[in-house]
């Protein structure tokens, strides 16, 4: 889009850094930086004095607000929804991992793969979610994001978990997705294997979940083969694989772990290396077809290359896509059965 309106970024984190970096490449200048009233203390961000909405309003009158942070907190999401009723509000698309931007050039390069992935979606809701995600990433308009929301209950109806599951939690963090698994199985299961590379998160994971029956907690990363990879702890909750810096950490693969356990359900939220992790589970996925929950929002290319890879690995998979309330389009997952 083209506009002559002043641009104001809302947020001061990693997302704002990425947006400003991209704007610099495109020679786009912003008019200011705002934050919630409680956070404004006269500080500066990228040489801009951080101001309240009221202060911005006094100075600029008519402007566009660019949301540059992520949230799933209901009260903040509601505030942003109300903000969009009074102002023009957009969410610039910057990936969690990688440098690719979902722009016109991206669409021209990857249009065929996007179409093929779209055609793999197993139901109309998945196709609708796929379309809305593409439109949201391309335009930044919140109407597409809100149109693709669905509940976790709906997603887990697709998975239909039961008391016989052998669960692999790849990227277990402190156990939040174990809690989710227990909720949807009524606390009954065969086994849980949870793998987490970050030492601090792993320690908390052991403290919170170590007493569960038939649970195996592993202080490693997940990869496509057994080796060592450098990991860095991100600004959010994620631990990111980085081949240049960070702590050298042992990693293993789905297929290696499956030598000991016949996994029936695998969840992976691994900060942008889902493609790598899936490639390390080709044997198990092709032979056993475990249920899958795979994050598909970390990299722009994940929306098409993850469904295509899953289909190549085992064409019998039915692939669904659901997005759960979050700004921007984080917590968008593939549910495969």
C-alpha positions as CSV (number, residue, x, y, z in Angstrom):
1,X,0.0,0.0,0.0
2,X,1.0,3.6,-0.5
3,X,0.1,6.4,2.0
4,X,1.0,9.9,2.9
5,X,-0.1,9.5,6.5
6,X,2.5,9.5,9.2
7,X,3.5,6.1,10.5
8,X,3.8,5.4,14.2
9,X,5.1,2.1,15.6
10,X,3.5,0.7,18.7
11,X,6.0,-1.4,20.6
12,X,9.7,-1.4,21.5
13,X,10.8,-5.1,21.2
14,X,12.5,-7.4,18.8
15,X,9.6,-7.0,16.4
16,X,10.0,-3.3,16.3
17,X,13.7,-3.7,15.6
18,X,12.9,-5.9,12.6
19,X,10.3,-3.6,11.2
20,X,12.6,-0.6,11.4
21,X,15.4,-2.6,9.8
22,X,13.1,-3.4,6.9
23,X,11.9,0.2,6.7
24,X,15.5,1.4,6.4
25,X,16.0,-0.9,3.4
26,X,12.9,0.5,1.8
27,X,13.7,4.1,2.7
28,X,10.5,4.4,4.8
29,X,10.6,6.9,7.7
30,X,8.4,6.7,10.7
31,X,6.9,9.7,12.6
32,X,7.2,8.4,16.1
33,X,7.1,5.5,18.6
34,X,4.3,4.9,21.1
35,X,3.7,2.6,24.0
36,X,0.9,2.0,26.5
37,X,0.6,4.8,29.0
38,X,2.0,2.6,31.8
39,X,5.2,2.0,29.9
40,X,6.0,5.6,28.9
41,X,8.6,7.1,31.1
42,X,10.4,9.5,28.8
43,X,12.6,6.7,27.4
44,X,13.9,6.7,23.8
45,X,13.8,3.9,21.1
46,X,16.0,4.2,18.0
47,X,16.5,7.9,18.8
48,X,12.7,8.5,19.0
49,X,11.2,9.7,22.3
50,X,8.6,7.1,23.3
51,X,5.2,8.7,23.7
52,X,1.6,7.9,24.7
53,X,-1.2,7.7,22.3
54,X,-2.6,10.9,23.7
55,X,0.8,12.7,23.0
56,X,0.9,11.3,19.5
57,X,-2.6,12.4,18.8
58,X,-1.9,15.9,19.8
59,X,1.1,16.1,17.5
60,X,0.0,14.2,14.4
61,X,-3.8,14.3,14.3
62,X,-4.2,11.7,11.5
63,X,-1.8,8.7,11.4
64,X,-1.4,5.0,11.0
65,X,-0.5,2.8,14.0
66,X,1.8,-0.2,13.2
67,X,1.6,-3.0,15.8
68,X,5.2,-4.4,16.3
69,X,4.8,-6.8,19.2
70,X,3.1,-10.1,19.7
71,X,0.4,-10.9,22.3
72,X,-2.4,-13.4,23.1
73,X,-3.5,-11.6,26.3
74,X,-7.2,-11.1,25.8
75,X,-7.3,-7.6,27.4
76,X,-4.5,-6.4,25.1
77,X,-6.0,-8.0,22.0
78,X,-9.3,-6.3,22.9
79,X,-7.6,-3.0,23.3
80,X,-6.0,-3.3,19.8
81,X,-9.4,-4.3,18.4
82,X,-10.9,-1.1,19.9
83,X,-8.0,0.9,18.7
84,X,-8.6,-0.3,15.1
85,X,-12.2,1.0,15.3
86,X,-10.9,4.6,15.8
87,X,-7.6,4.5,13.9
88,X,-6.0,2.8,10.9
89,X,-4.1,0.0,12.5
90,X,-1.8,-2.4,10.6
91,X,0.6,-5.2,11.6
92,X,3.8,-5.3,9.5
93,X,4.8,-8.8,8.6
94,X,8.2,-9.7,9.9
95,X,9.1,-13.4,10.5
96,X,10.0,-14.9,13.8
97,X,12.9,-16.7,12.1
98,X,14.8,-15.9,8.9
99,X,14.8,-12.8,6.8
100,X,12.2,-13.5,4.1
101,X,9.3,-11.0,3.9
102,X,5.8,-11.9,2.6
103,X,5.7,-9.3,-0.2
104,X,4.9,-9.2,-3.9
105,X,8.3,-10.7,-4.8
106,X,7.7,-13.5,-2.4
107,X,4.3,-14.3,-3.9
108,X,5.7,-14.3,-7.4
109,X,8.6,-16.6,-6.4
110,X,6.4,-19.1,-4.4
111,X,3.0,-18.9,-6.0
112,X,3.0,-22.4,-7.3
113,X,4.1,-23.9,-4.0
114,X,1.5,-21.9,-2.1
115,X,-1.2,-23.2,-4.5
116,X,-0.1,-26.8,-4.0
117,X,-0.1,-26.5,-0.3
118,X,-3.5,-24.8,-0.3
119,X,-4.9,-27.7,-2.3
120,X,-3.6,-30.1,0.4
121,X,-5.8,-28.5,3.1
122,X,-8.3,-31.1,4.3
123,X,-11.4,-29.0,4.9
124,X,-12.9,-25.6,3.9
125,X,-12.0,-24.1,7.3
126,X,-8.3,-24.9,6.7
127,X,-8.4,-23.4,3.2
128,X,-10.1,-20.3,4.6
129,X,-7.4,-20.1,7.3
130,X,-4.7,-20.5,4.7
131,X,-6.2,-17.7,2.5
132,X,-6.6,-15.3,5.4
133,X,-3.1,-16.0,6.6
134,X,-1.7,-15.1,3.2
135,X,-3.8,-11.9,3.0
136,X,-2.9,-10.9,6.5
137,X,0.8,-11.5,5.9
138,X,0.6,-9.5,2.7
139,X,-1.5,-6.5,3.8
140,X,-1.1,-6.4,7.6
141,X,-4.9,-5.8,7.9
142,X,-6.4,-7.1,11.2
143,X,-9.7,-8.2,9.6
144,X,-8.0,-11.2,8.0
145,X,-6.3,-12.2,11.2
146,X,-9.5,-12.0,13.2
147,X,-11.4,-13.9,10.5
148,X,-9.1,-16.9,10.9
149,X,-9.4,-17.4,14.7
150,X,-10.6,-20.7,16.1
151,X,-10.4,-22.4,19.5
152,X,-8.0,-25.1,20.8
153,X,-11.1,-27.3,21.4
154,X,-11.8,-27.3,17.7
155,X,-8.2,-28.2,16.9
156,X,-8.1,-31.1,19.4
157,X,-11.4,-32.4,18.1
158,X,-9.4,-33.0,14.9
159,X,-6.6,-34.8,16.8
160,X,-9.0,-36.8,18.9
161,X,-6.4,-37.8,21.5
162,X,-7.0,-40.8,23.8
163,X,-5.6,-42.6,26.7
164,X,-3.3,-44.7,24.5
165,X,-1.1,-41.9,23.3
166,X,2.7,-42.0,23.4
167,X,3.3,-38.2,23.2
168,X,6.5,-36.5,22.0
169,X,6.7,-32.8,23.0
170,X,9.4,-31.3,20.8
171,X,10.1,-27.9,22.4
172,X,8.6,-28.6,25.7
173,X,9.7,-25.3,27.4
174,X,8.4,-25.4,31.0
175,X,5.5,-27.8,30.4
176,X,2.7,-25.7,29.1
177,X,1.9,-28.0,26.2
178,X,2.1,-31.0,28.5
179,X,-0.7,-29.4,30.5
180,X,-2.6,-29.0,27.2
181,X,-2.0,-32.6,26.4
182,X,-3.2,-33.7,29.8
183,X,-6.3,-31.6,29.5
184,X,-7.4,-33.2,26.2
185,X,-6.6,-36.7,27.3
186,X,-8.2,-36.4,30.7
187,X,-4.8,-37.0,32.3
188,X,-4.7,-40.5,30.8
189,X,-1.9,-41.6,28.4
190,X,0.7,-44.3,27.8
191,X,3.9,-42.1,27.9
192,X,5.2,-38.6,27.6
193,X,8.6,-37.8,26.1
194,X,9.5,-34.1,26.5
195,X,12.6,-32.5,25.0
196,X,13.9,-29.1,25.9
197,X,17.4,-27.7,25.1
198,X,17.5,-24.6,27.4
199,X,19.0,-25.5,30.8
200,X,16.9,-23.0,32.7
201,X,13.6,-24.1,31.0
202,X,14.6,-27.7,31.4
203,X,15.2,-27.2,35.2
204,X,11.7,-25.7,35.5
205,X,10.3,-28.5,33.4
206,X,11.7,-31.1,35.8
207,X,10.4,-29.2,38.8
208,X,6.9,-28.9,37.4
209,X,6.4,-32.1,35.5
210,X,9.1,-34.5,36.7
211,X,6.7,-36.4,39.0
212,X,4.3,-37.4,36.3
213,X,4.1,-41.1,35.7
214,X,5.7,-42.6,32.6
215,X,7.4,-39.3,31.6
216,X,10.9,-39.0,30.1
217,X,12.4,-35.5,30.2
218,X,15.4,-34.9,27.9
219,X,17.8,-31.9,28.1
220,X,18.6,-31.8,24.4
221,X,17.5,-30.0,21.2
222,X,15.6,-31.7,18.4
223,X,17.2,-31.8,15.0
224,X,17.3,-34.0,11.9
225,X,20.1,-36.2,13.2
226,X,22.2,-36.7,16.3
227,X,24.9,-34.1,16.6
228,X,25.7,-30.8,18.4
229,X,24.1,-27.4,17.5
230,X,24.6,-23.9,19.0
231,X,21.4,-22.6,20.7
232,X,20.7,-19.1,21.9
233,X,17.9,-18.1,24.2
234,X,15.6,-15.6,22.5
235,X,13.9,-12.6,24.0
236,X,10.6,-14.5,24.2
237,X,10.2,-17.9,25.6
238,X,11.9,-19.7,22.6
239,X,15.3,-21.2,22.4
240,X,16.7,-20.6,18.8
241,X,19.1,-22.8,16.9
242,X,22.0,-20.7,15.7
243,X,25.0,-22.3,13.9
244,X,27.3,-19.3,14.7
245,X,26.8,-18.3,18.3
246,X,25.3,-19.6,21.5
247,X,25.8,-22.7,23.6
248,X,26.9,-25.9,22.0
249,X,24.0,-28.3,22.8
250,X,23.4,-32.0,22.0
251,X,20.5,-32.7,19.7
252,X,18.7,-35.8,18.6
253,X,16.0,-36.6,16.0
254,X,12.4,-38.0,16.0
255,X,13.6,-41.2,14.3
256,X,16.3,-41.7,17.0
257,X,13.8,-41.2,19.8
258,X,11.3,-43.5,18.0
259,X,13.7,-46.4,18.3
260,X,12.6,-46.6,22.0
261,X,9.0,-45.3,21.8
262,X,6.3,-45.8,19.2
263,X,5.0,-42.2,19.2
264,X,1.4,-41.8,18.4
265,X,1.3,-37.9,18.8
266,X,4.0,-35.4,18.1
267,X,3.9,-31.7,18.8
268,X,6.6,-29.4,17.5
269,X,7.0,-25.7,18.2
270,X,10.8,-25.3,17.6
271,X,11.3,-21.7,16.7
272,X,11.7,-22.0,12.9
273,X,13.4,-25.3,12.5
274,X,10.2,-27.4,12.1
275,X,11.3,-28.3,8.5
276,X,14.6,-29.7,9.8
277,X,12.9,-31.6,12.6
278,X,10.4,-33.1,10.3
279,X,13.2,-34.3,8.0
280,X,14.6,-36.2,11.0
281,X,11.3,-38.1,11.4
282,X,10.7,-39.3,7.9
283,X,11.0,-42.9,8.8
284,X,8.7,-42.8,11.7
285,X,6.1,-40.6,10.0
286,X,6.1,-42.7,6.8
287,X,5.7,-46.0,8.7
288,X,3.6,-45.1,11.7
289,X,1.7,-41.9,10.8
290,X,1.6,-40.3,14.2
291,X,-0.8,-37.5,14.8
292,X,1.0,-34.1,14.4
293,X,0.7,-30.6,15.7
294,X,3.3,-28.5,13.9
295,X,3.8,-24.7,14.2
296,X,3.7,-23.1,10.7
297,X,4.2,-19.4,11.4
298,X,7.9,-18.9,12.3
299,X,9.2,-18.6,8.7
300,X,7.3,-17.2,5.7
301,X,8.0,-20.4,3.8
302,X,6.6,-22.6,6.5
303,X,3.0,-22.1,5.3
304,X,3.7,-24.1,2.1
305,X,6.9,-26.1,2.6
306,X,5.7,-27.8,5.8
307,X,2.4,-29.1,4.3
308,X,4.3,-30.2,1.2
309,X,6.9,-32.1,3.2
310,X,4.4,-33.8,5.4
311,X,2.5,-34.9,2.3
312,X,5.6,-36.2,0.6
313,X,6.6,-38.1,3.7
314,X,3.2,-39.8,4.0
315,X,0.5,-39.0,1.4
316,X,-2.1,-40.5,3.7
317,X,-2.0,-37.6,6.1
318,X,-5.1,-35.3,6.2
319,X,-3.7,-31.8,6.9
320,X,-5.7,-29.1,8.7
321,X,-4.7,-25.6,9.5
322,X,-6.0,-23.6,12.5
323,X,-5.1,-20.2,14.0
324,X,-5.7,-19.5,17.7
325,X,-6.2,-16.0,19.0
326,X,-2.9,-14.1,18.8
327,X,-1.6,-10.9,17.3
328,X,0.2,-11.3,14.8
329,X,-0.5,-14.7,13.2
330,X,1.5,-16.7,15.8
331,X,0.0,-19.9,17.2
332,X,-1.0,-21.0,13.7
333,X,-0.6,-24.7,13.4
334,X,-0.9,-27.7,11.1
335,X,-3.0,-30.5,12.7
336,X,-2.4,-33.8,10.8
337,X,-4.1,-37.1,11.2
